[in-house]
Amino acid sequence: MAFALRKNWAQKLAPWLGLAALVVLLDQGTKMAIERVYDYGDVHPVTGFFNLVLTYNKGAAFSFLAGASGWQKHFLTAIGVIASVFILYLLARHGTQKLFSLALALILGGAVGNVIDRVAYGHVIDFLDFHWRGWHWPAFNVADSAIVCGAALLILDELLRVRRAK
């Protein structure tokens, strides 16, 4: 009985953990590649609205808390770890809900990717810089993109759930 429960649990989690692992690999691989090619602060135009840059973010989204005295590294790392554990719990309970689990897997992969940076370097490596008419979106990375896509899918999942309930 216990083996059957574990097997069922593993079958529910496996595809989502695989996707999260893929996000982590893509995130860490692109960050390593950028760090090998560019020096900190380098800006390399790719298109009229997109640059590759190498910058570090010691804070959270939009550099929130970046200017703090260093405590934010541990705080943001703890939030990332706690969120990841909670997401694993949600995936174990709702792994058959495809859109919901897809969203959670993307967020999990992004969270783990950024936690790895904070633990290894004390900051998150960002390199994607979009701009338009002199306005620059804050630089971000693959992990951040996965988190944003996952959040958008969570909203879509909830909207679809509410619609089905009517």
N, C-alpha and C positions, 0 to 999 in steps of 0.2 A: 504493500500500500504506500509506504513512504517513498519507495523508488518511483512508483507511478506518479505521485505528486511532484517529486523533483523533476521527473522527465517532462511532465506537463508544464511546469514552471519554466524549465529551460527552453522548451519549444516556444513558449510565449515570448520570452526575453531575447532569444538568440538573434532574430533579425534586427531588432531595435538596438541591441548592444553592438552588433556588427556595423550598423549605420553610424552609431555614435563613434565607434573606433575609426571608421573611415574619415569622419569629420576631423577627429584628432590628428590622424596621419596627414591629411591634406593641410590642416592648419600648421602643424609643426614643420612639415616639409617645406611649405612656402615661406615660413618665417626663417628657416635655416638658409634657404636659397637667397632670400633678400639680404640676410646678414652677411653672407659670403661675398655678394656682388657689390653692395653699397656700404658706404660709411654713414654713420649717424648724421642726420640732417640733409643727406643728399636728396635732391628732387630731380627726377627724370621724367619729362613729359612723354606721354604715350599717345594721347589724342588731344584735341582742343579742350577736352573737359575732364581728362583723367591723367594723373601722374602716379608714378611709383615713387615712394619716399621711404626713408627709414627713420622712424621716430619711436620713442618709448613713452608709454603711459603708465605712470605710477598710481593713477587713480582709477575710477570706474568709468562708465559711459560719459562721453563728452569731457573727459579729464576731471570729473567730479572727484574731489578730495586729493587731486594730484599734488597740491601744495602743502598737504599736511606733513607732519614731522616724521613720518615713517610707520606709525601705528596702522595706517590704512592697508598696508601690505598684508598684515596678519588678519585684519578684519575682513578684507575682501576675499582673501584666501578661504577663511572660515565660511563665509557666505557661499562661496563656490562649492565647497565640500558639502555643506549642509544641503544646498539645493540639489546637488548630484545624488546624495543619498535619498532625498525625498522623491526625486524623479525615478530612481530605481524602484522604490516602493510603489509609486504610481504605475510604472510599467509592469511590475509583477501582478498588480491587481487588475489592470485594464489593457494588458498586452494584446487582446483580440480586437480592440477598437483601433482600426488602422490609422485614421487621420490624427486622432488624439496621440497615439503612440509615435507616429512619425514626427509630430511636433515636439514631443518630449525627447525623442532621440536626438533631434537636431540641437535642442537646447542643451541636453546633456553633453554632447560632443563639444559644443562651443564652450560650455562652462569648464569642462576638463582641460581643453586646450589652453584657456586663459589661466587656469590654476597652475598648470605646468609652468607657464612663463613666470608667474609670480613667485613660485617656489624656486625655480632655477635661476632667475635673473633679478628678481625684486621689482619687476615691471612687466607690462605686456608689450610685445612687439607689434607695432602697427605699420602698415605700408601701402594701403589703398587710399588714394586721395582724389576725390571727385570735386570738381569746381565748376562754377558757371558765373560768368561776368564778374570776376573778382571775389565771388563768395565761395569759400571752401567748406565742404562738409568735414567734420573732424575725421582724421585718418582712422582707419579701422583695419580689420584682418578677416581671415576666413572664419575664425571662431565667432567673431561678432556678427558676421553675415548669417551664420547658421542660427545663432540665438534670435536674431531679428526675424528670419524666415520661420523659425519654430514658433515664435510669439504670434506672428501673423496667422499661422495655421491653427494655433489654439483659439484665436478669435473666430476664425472661419468655422472651426469645429463647433464652437459654442453657438454661433449663429445658426448653423445647420441643425443642431440639436433642438434649439428653441423653435425653429420652423417646423421640425417634425412633430414637436409636442402639440402644436396648434391643431 
